[in-house]
Amino acid sequence: MQIRSDIKPLFAKFAKDQELGHNVAYEHPTISQLAGYLVACSKGEVIKNNDSAAMISRIEACVDRWTATLPERPVSVAAVPEKKVLAITGGTGSLGVHLLRNLLERDDVVKVYCLHRGPSNVAMQKQTQLFRDRSLPVELLINSPKVVFVQVDLSQSDLGLSSEKYDEVQFQPFFSNAWTDWYCRSWAR
């Protein structure tokens, strides 16, 4: 985020009709890629950053390059649940927004509990705005049965949840993506 903040004033001066995206440093991760993007924008060239097929292709090429020399591993025969229910913290952070998006896009994920400290309706509004700000598909959130915002209270041993909700959430695979106050929390009653 610091890179974007440093570039933004100059970008506004040279690329007057364009807006610098929140993910510019992630979408152009090398100095040469970022420089090429900024030069193209200053010339008024249209740059498409949300081409999912191109992004998937780049990710697959990177995975292929870095795994080409790894030894073969035997395939696991352990049963994997067909449908997954997950819980996450930190869904409104820079990484958390993308984590949530990826989980909601997966066919094998049927529900994602987003644990947060504020009221659920406010969390939904904030999450929707964060998706819009980052040009992520808002339709993944709006009226989706896959995402459930759950308000928690860190000062209480049961996180301030009803017994039913606590039991429902605590046994799910958990992505702890929040700041350190979450890392000190014990799930044991």
C-alpha positions as CSV (number, residue, x, y, z in Angstrom):
1,M,0.0,0.0,0.0
2,Q,2.9,2.3,0.6
3,I,4.0,2.1,-3.0
4,R,0.5,3.1,-4.2
5,S,0.5,6.0,-1.8
6,D,3.9,7.2,-3.0
7,I,2.9,6.9,-6.7
8,K,-0.6,8.4,-6.5
9,P,0.3,12.2,-6.5
10,L,2.5,11.8,-9.6
11,F,0.0,9.4,-11.3
12,A,-2.8,12.0,-10.9
13,K,-0.5,14.7,-12.5
14,F,0.4,12.6,-15.6
15,A,-2.6,10.3,-16.0
16,K,-5.4,12.8,-15.4
17,D,-8.3,10.7,-16.8
18,Q,-7.4,7.5,-15.0
19,E,-7.6,6.3,-11.4
20,L,-4.8,4.4,-9.8
21,G,-6.3,1.1,-8.6
22,H,-5.9,-0.2,-5.0
23,N,-4.1,-3.3,-6.2
24,V,-1.6,-1.7,-8.6
25,A,1.5,-3.0,-6.8
26,Y,0.0,-6.6,-6.8
27,E,-1.1,-6.5,-10.4
28,H,2.3,-5.2,-11.5
29,P,4.7,-6.9,-9.1
30,T,8.0,-6.0,-10.6
31,I,9.5,-2.6,-11.1
32,S,9.6,-3.0,-14.9
33,Q,5.9,-4.1,-15.0
34,L,4.9,-1.2,-12.8
35,A,6.9,1.2,-14.8
36,G,5.4,-0.1,-18.1
37,Y,1.9,0.3,-16.6
38,L,2.5,3.8,-15.5
39,V,4.1,4.9,-18.8
40,A,1.1,3.4,-20.7
41,C,-1.3,5.2,-18.4
42,S,0.5,8.5,-18.9
43,K,0.1,8.0,-22.7
44,G,-3.6,7.5,-22.3
45,E,-3.5,3.8,-23.2
46,V,-6.3,1.6,-21.8
47,I,-5.0,-1.0,-19.5
48,K,-7.2,-3.9,-18.4
49,N,-6.3,-5.3,-15.0
50,N,-9.3,-7.4,-14.3
51,D,-8.8,-10.0,-17.0
52,S,-9.4,-13.2,-15.0
53,A,-8.3,-15.5,-17.8
54,A,-5.0,-13.7,-18.2
55,M,-4.4,-13.6,-14.4
56,I,-5.1,-17.4,-14.1
57,S,-2.8,-18.1,-17.0
58,R,0.0,-16.0,-15.4
59,I,-0.5,-17.8,-12.0
60,E,-0.5,-21.2,-13.7
61,A,2.7,-20.4,-15.6
62,C,4.3,-19.3,-12.3
63,V,3.3,-22.5,-10.5
64,D,4.6,-24.6,-13.4
65,R,7.9,-22.8,-13.4
66,W,8.5,-23.2,-9.7
67,T,7.2,-26.7,-9.4
68,A,8.9,-28.2,-12.5
69,T,11.9,-29.5,-10.6
70,L,10.0,-30.8,-7.6
71,P,9.9,-34.6,-7.1
72,E,6.6,-36.4,-7.7
73,R,4.6,-37.0,-4.6
74,P,2.2,-39.9,-4.2
75,V,-1.4,-39.0,-4.5
76,S,-3.3,-38.9,-1.2
77,V,-6.1,-41.4,-0.8
78,A,-7.7,-39.6,2.1
79,A,-11.3,-38.6,1.6
80,V,-11.7,-34.9,1.1
81,P,-15.1,-33.4,2.0
82,E,-17.0,-32.4,-1.2
83,K,-18.4,-29.2,0.3
84,K,-16.6,-27.0,2.8
85,V,-17.7,-24.6,5.5
86,L,-15.0,-22.2,6.5
87,A,-14.5,-19.3,9.0
88,I,-12.2,-16.3,8.5
89,T,-11.0,-13.3,10.4
90,G,-9.5,-10.2,8.8
91,G,-11.8,-10.2,5.8
92,T,-11.7,-6.4,5.5
93,G,-7.9,-6.2,5.3
94,S,-5.9,-5.9,2.1
95,L,-5.3,-9.6,1.9
96,G,-8.5,-10.6,3.5
97,V,-10.7,-9.0,0.9
98,H,-9.0,-11.2,-1.8
99,L,-9.1,-14.3,0.5
100,L,-12.9,-13.9,0.9
101,R,-13.4,-13.3,-2.8
102,N,-11.5,-16.5,-3.7
103,L,-13.4,-18.6,-1.1
104,L,-16.7,-17.3,-2.4
105,E,-15.8,-18.1,-6.0
106,R,-14.9,-21.7,-5.1
107,D,-17.5,-24.4,-6.0
108,D,-16.4,-26.6,-3.1
109,V,-17.1,-23.9,-0.5
110,V,-20.8,-23.7,0.6
111,K,-20.5,-21.2,3.4
112,V,-17.9,-18.7,4.8
113,Y,-18.3,-17.3,8.3
114,C,-16.7,-13.8,8.4
115,L,-15.9,-13.1,12.1
116,H,-15.8,-9.3,12.9
117,R,-16.1,-6.9,15.8
118,G,-18.8,-4.6,14.5
119,P,-22.5,-5.0,13.7
120,S,-23.2,-7.5,10.9
121,N,-25.1,-5.0,8.7
122,V,-22.2,-2.6,8.9
123,A,-19.7,-5.3,8.1
124,M,-21.6,-6.2,5.0
125,Q,-21.7,-2.6,3.9
126,K,-18.0,-2.2,4.5
127,Q,-17.1,-5.5,2.7
128,T,-19.3,-4.5,-0.3
129,Q,-17.5,-1.1,-0.5
130,L,-14.1,-2.8,-0.2
131,F,-15.1,-5.1,-3.1
132,R,-16.2,-2.1,-5.2
133,D,-13.0,-0.2,-4.4
134,R,-10.9,-3.1,-5.6
135,S,-13.0,-3.9,-8.7
136,L,-14.0,-7.3,-7.2
137,P,-17.3,-8.9,-8.1
138,V,-19.8,-7.5,-5.6
139,E,-22.4,-10.0,-6.7
140,L,-20.5,-12.6,-4.7
141,L,-21.6,-10.8,-1.5
142,I,-25.0,-9.3,-2.2
143,N,-27.9,-11.7,-1.2
144,S,-25.4,-14.6,-1.2
145,P,-26.2,-17.6,1.0
146,K,-22.5,-18.5,1.0
147,V,-21.3,-15.6,3.3
148,V,-22.4,-15.1,6.9
149,F,-21.1,-12.1,8.9
150,V,-20.9,-12.9,12.6
151,Q,-20.3,-10.2,15.1
152,V,-17.9,-11.4,17.9
153,D,-16.8,-9.9,21.3
154,L,-13.1,-10.7,22.0
155,S,-13.5,-9.9,25.7
156,Q,-15.8,-13.0,26.2
157,S,-14.6,-16.6,26.3
158,D,-17.5,-17.6,23.9
159,L,-16.8,-14.6,21.7
160,G,-20.3,-13.3,22.7
161,L,-22.0,-15.9,20.6
162,S,-25.0,-18.0,21.4
163,S,-24.2,-21.6,22.2
164,E,-25.6,-22.8,18.9
165,K,-23.7,-20.2,16.8
166,Y,-20.4,-20.8,18.8
167,D,-20.6,-24.5,18.2
168,E,-21.4,-23.9,14.5
169,V,-18.4,-21.6,14.0
170,Q,-15.7,-23.1,16.2
171,F,-15.4,-26.5,14.5
172,Q,-15.0,-25.1,11.0
173,P,-11.6,-24.9,9.2
174,F,-10.4,-21.4,10.2
175,F,-8.4,-18.8,8.3
176,S,-6.9,-16.4,10.9
177,N,-6.1,-13.4,8.8
178,A,-6.5,-10.7,11.4
179,W,-4.1,-8.7,13.5
180,T,-2.5,-10.2,16.7
181,D,-5.5,-9.8,19.0
182,W,-7.0,-12.8,17.3
183,Y,-3.9,-15.0,17.8
184,C,-4.3,-14.8,21.5
185,R,-7.8,-16.1,21.5
186,S,-8.4,-19.7,22.6
187,W,-11.3,-21.6,21.1
188,A,-11.6,-23.7,24.3
189,R,-14.4,-22.8,26.6
